[in-house]
Amino acid sequence: MRNLVVRQFENPSGLLGRMAGWIMAHRESNRRRNGWAVSLLGIEPHHQVLELGCGPGIALEHAAKRATEGRVVGVDHSELMVKVACRHNAEAIRNGRVEVLHGTAQTALERGMRFDRVFAVNVVQFWDSPQNTLRALRDVMTPGGTMAIAFQPRNKGATDEDAWRGAERHRQLLAQAGFHDLRTETLKLEPMVICVLGRA
């Protein structure tokens, strides 16, 4: 049963997807990881912010509290997670400060918006072509905008070494996509969370 639920984290659907979504929304480590990732972005009140793979919308809520005069857009390829994220951020959506889209990074790109901050938490490993996706995202970011990729390995027996290996992959992807001034931040959980940030 555990393996069936774990597989749902990539694209939650049905009853098991609801279980995975509940875990994402309520597990303390998930909540800390998302809030921490948002805190690293330096979101200002007027910023336009994009989250890729927004899941149940925890990080969207954190971002919206900072971008009080801007707009926060979340995208997820799970219809179930889009519904959950919309419920979780219902007031901000009614006020026009949050929008949740069903689709992929390409869906967000097609909106014709320019973003000051873009981030993804534990989703880049699921992308088919991460380097191309990151390059396309850089092209719709404001000059000097910040991109952040946060990663915490969740496989059974995962270690801090696994986290560092993931972070190195993300550093390479960001550099190859044209991001600069790369920096790495860590959050001490078990295993640790590592966030790689770069400037567009």
N, C-alpha and C positions, 0 to 999 in steps of 0.2 A: 504493500500500500504506500509506504514512504516514497519509493521510486516513482510511483504514478503521480503522487502529489508534486514531487520535485520537478518532474518533467513539465508540469503545468506552469512553472514560473516563467518559461519562455513565451507562452501565449495562452494565458488562462481562459478556460471555457468550461461550461457545464458545472456540475456539482463540485468536482475536484478543483476546478478553477476558482470557485468561490472560496474553497478552503485555502488555496494558495493566496488569494487576494486578502483574506482575513489575516493570514500570517504576515503578509507584507505591511498591512495597515496597523497591526497591533504589536508585533514583536518589537521589544524595546531596542534591540540592536539596529533594526531597520529604521526605526524612527530617529534614533541618534545619528545614524549614517546619513540620512537624507537631510536633516536639519543642519548637520555639520557641513555637508557639501554646499548647501545654499549659503552658509555663512562665509565661505571662502571667496565667493564671487564678487563681493563689493557692490551689491545691487544698490542703486540709487533710486530715489522716488520716481524719476521720469523714465527709467529704463524699460526697454522692450526685452522680454526674457523668454527663452524657449527651453523647455525640457523635453528630451527625447526618451520615450519609454517611461511615461509618467506613472504607470501603475495605478494604485488607488488614490493618488493625488496628494500625498503627504507633503512632498517637496513643493508642489505648486502652492499649497497653503502658505508655507514659509516664505516663498518668493513673493507672493502677493502682499504679504505684510510689509515687505520692504519696497516694492515697486508701487507705491500708493497712488502715484499719478500716471503710471505707465500701463503696460499690459503684459500679462503672463500667458503664454500659450503652451499647452501640453499636448503631446501626441503619443498615441499607443496603438499597436496593431491588434489589441484584444478589445473586441466590442464590450465584453464584460467589464474590463478595467476602465474603459471610457465612461460607462454608466456609473461605476463606483466613484470615480474621480469627480464626475459631475455632481453627484449627491454630496460628496465631501466638501466641495467648493461652491455649493449652490448659491450662497449669498453673493460671493465675488463674481460669479457668472452673471447673476441678475444685474449687478452693478456695472457690467461691461469691463471688468478688470481682469477676468480670467476666461480663457476659451480652451476647450478640450476637443481635440480632433481625433477621429478614428483613421488610422493610416500609418504611414512611415515617415521618415525624415523627408522624403520627396513631397509628401502631402504638405508639410510645413513650408518647404521651399516654394511651393506653388502659390502660397498666400501672397507673395510679393512684398512681404515685410522685411525690414532690416532689424537685426537683433543686436543689442548691446551685450547680452550675456546668453550663452548657450551651455547647457550641461546635460550629462547623462550619468545615471547611477546604476551600475551593474547591468548594463544592456549592450555595450559595444561588442562584447564577445558573441552576441547573437546576430550581428549584422553580416550580410553576405559580402559586402565590399566596403569595409570601414574606411580605407584610405580615400576612396572616391567620395564617400559620403561626407567625410570631414572636410575635404577640399571644397565641395559644393557648399557646405555650411559656412566655411570661411568667406566665401564670396558674397554671402548675404549678411555678413556681420559688419557693424560699423568699425572703421579703423581704430585699432587699439582695444576693441572689444575682447572679452575674456571667454575662452572655451574651457570647460572643466570635465574631466572624465574621472569619476570615482569608482573604485573597484574593491570589493571584498570577496575573496574566494569562498564559495559556499559548498563545494564538494566535500564529501565525507573525508575527514582526516586532514582538511586544509590547514596550511601553516602560514606563518609570516613570509616564508620563502616563496610560497605560491603567490602571495600578494605582491611581493617585490618583482617577481617575474612578470606578472600581469602589468604592473606599472611600467616596466621597461618596454613592453610591447606598445603600451599607450603613448609613451614618450616618442618612440620611433614613428608611430602613426601620425602624431601631431606634427612632428618635425617634417615628415614627408609631405604632409598636407599644406605646409607653408606657415604653420604657427611658429612664433618666436618667443623669446623670454620665458622659456619653459621653467616651471618650478614644481616641486613635489611636496605635498603635505601628508601627514599621517595622523590617524586617529587610533588610539590604543584600544581596540576591541580584540576579541578572540575568534578568528585571527584578525590582524590589524586591517584597517581600511586605508587605502592609499589613493590620493587624488592628485592627478597630474593636470596642471593648468598651463595655458598658453595664450598669447596675444595674437589677435588677427592682424 
